Amino acid sequence: MAANPPAKPHARLEKWIWILIYGGLFAIILGIVTGRTEEALGWAMAVPGAALVVVGVALIYVRSRLPDKKDSP
């Protein structure tokens, strides 16, 4: 019995895109809040968070360039 192909072939990538974006935004906010009392720790939290957001946005661009299986003959 063959397994059915997933309805969305890039579902895992899309899931990771949004995890990176929302996780990065959360880390930025925590860095801003923490930076009010401990400036170095705040920067240490906010900068990696910003990097995660950038990676997530870059993956949105990559996903837009991937061919869909249903579009090709």
C-alpha positions as CSV (number, residue, x, y, z in Angstrom):
1,M,0.0,0.0,0.0
2,A,1.7,3.2,-1.2
3,A,1.6,6.3,0.9
4,N,-0.2,9.3,-0.4
5,P,2.0,12.3,-1.3
6,P,1.5,15.3,1.0
7,A,-0.9,17.9,-0.2
8,K,1.7,20.6,0.3
9,P,5.1,19.4,-0.6
10,H,6.9,22.3,1.1
11,A,4.9,22.2,4.3
12,R,7.9,21.5,6.5
13,L,9.8,24.5,5.0
14,E,6.8,26.7,5.6
15,K,6.5,25.6,9.2
16,W,10.2,26.4,9.8
17,I,9.9,29.8,8.1
18,W,7.2,30.9,10.6
19,I,9.0,29.3,13.6
20,L,12.1,31.3,12.7
21,I,10.3,34.6,12.2
22,Y,8.1,34.5,15.3
23,G,10.9,33.0,17.4
24,G,13.2,35.7,16.3
25,L,10.7,38.5,17.0
26,F,10.2,37.0,20.4
27,A,13.9,37.0,21.1
28,I,14.1,40.7,19.9
29,I,11.4,41.7,22.3
30,L,13.0,39.8,25.2
31,G,16.3,41.5,24.3
32,I,14.7,45.0,24.3
33,V,13.0,44.3,27.7
34,T,16.2,42.8,29.2
35,G,18.3,45.6,27.8
36,R,16.7,48.1,30.1
37,T,18.5,46.5,33.1
38,E,21.4,44.5,31.5
39,E,22.5,46.2,28.3
40,A,25.0,43.5,27.2
41,L,22.5,40.7,27.8
42,G,19.8,42.5,25.9
43,W,22.0,42.9,22.9
44,A,23.1,39.2,23.2
45,M,19.4,38.2,22.9
46,A,18.2,40.8,20.3
47,V,21.0,40.3,17.7
48,P,20.5,36.5,17.3
49,G,16.8,37.1,17.2
50,A,17.2,39.6,14.4
51,A,19.4,37.0,12.6
52,L,16.6,34.4,12.9
53,V,14.1,36.9,11.4
54,V,16.4,37.6,8.5
55,V,16.9,33.8,7.9
56,G,13.1,33.3,8.0
57,V,12.5,36.1,5.4
58,A,15.3,34.7,3.2
59,L,13.6,31.3,3.3
60,I,10.3,33.0,2.2
61,Y,12.2,34.1,-0.9
62,V,13.7,30.6,-1.4
63,R,10.2,29.1,-1.0
64,S,8.8,31.4,-3.7
65,R,11.4,30.2,-6.1
66,L,10.9,26.5,-5.5
67,P,8.8,24.7,-8.2
68,D,5.5,23.1,-7.1
69,K,5.1,19.5,-8.1
70,K,1.5,20.2,-9.4
71,D,2.7,23.0,-11.7
72,S,5.1,20.8,-13.7
73,P,3.7,18.4,-16.3
